[in-house]
Amino acid sequence: MSILAALPFIGGVGFPELLIILVVVLILFGPKRLPQLGKSLGKTVKAIREGAEGKEDEAAVEASADDTEDTASEPVKAKAKKAEEATTE
């Protein structure tokens, strides 16, 4: 899904509007803080995307984890039992 499709009100923002917004942000925050703001905005967008993808992936992982949980825990239990026996001797 496109970001522009998700936010239809952004469709009317053109280059002149973006330029005015950039100038206002530059005046408000100054040139020294502008890279920090861009970096934090990028991290926020990345976290939102990963979160949205993570919810879809999480359901698939949980479903497959339920299937493999029983078979994966048996060797772990056997190793734990051997380790416990070795420490008690």
Secondary structure in CASP SS format (residue, H / E / C, confidence):
PFRMAT SS
TARGET T0000
AUTHOR 0000-0000-0000
METHOD secondary structure of the structure
MODEL  1
M C 1.00
S C 1.00
I H 1.00
L H 1.00
A H 1.00
A H 1.00
L C 1.00
P H 1.00
F H 1.00
I H 1.00
G H 1.00
G H 1.00
V C 1.00
G C 1.00
F H 1.00
P H 1.00
E H 1.00
L H 1.00
L H 1.00
I H 1.00
I H 1.00
L H 1.00
V H 1.00
V H 1.00
V H 1.00
L H 1.00
I H 1.00
L H 1.00
F H 1.00
G H 1.00
P H 1.00
K H 1.00
R H 1.00
L H 1.00
P H 1.00
Q H 1.00
L H 1.00
G H 1.00
K H 1.00
S H 1.00
L H 1.00
G H 1.00
K H 1.00
T H 1.00
V H 1.00
K H 1.00
A H 1.00
I H 1.00
R H 1.00
E H 1.00
G H 1.00
A H 1.00
E H 1.00
G H 1.00
K H 1.00
E H 1.00
D H 1.00
E H 1.00
A H 1.00
A H 1.00
V H 1.00
E H 1.00
A H 1.00
S H 1.00
A H 1.00
D H 1.00
D H 1.00
T H 1.00
E H 1.00
D H 1.00
T H 1.00
A H 1.00
S H 1.00
E H 1.00
P H 1.00
V H 1.00
K H 1.00
A H 1.00
K H 1.00
A H 1.00
K H 1.00
K H 1.00
A H 1.00
E H 1.00
E H 1.00
A H 1.00
T H 1.00
T H 1.00
E C 1.00
END
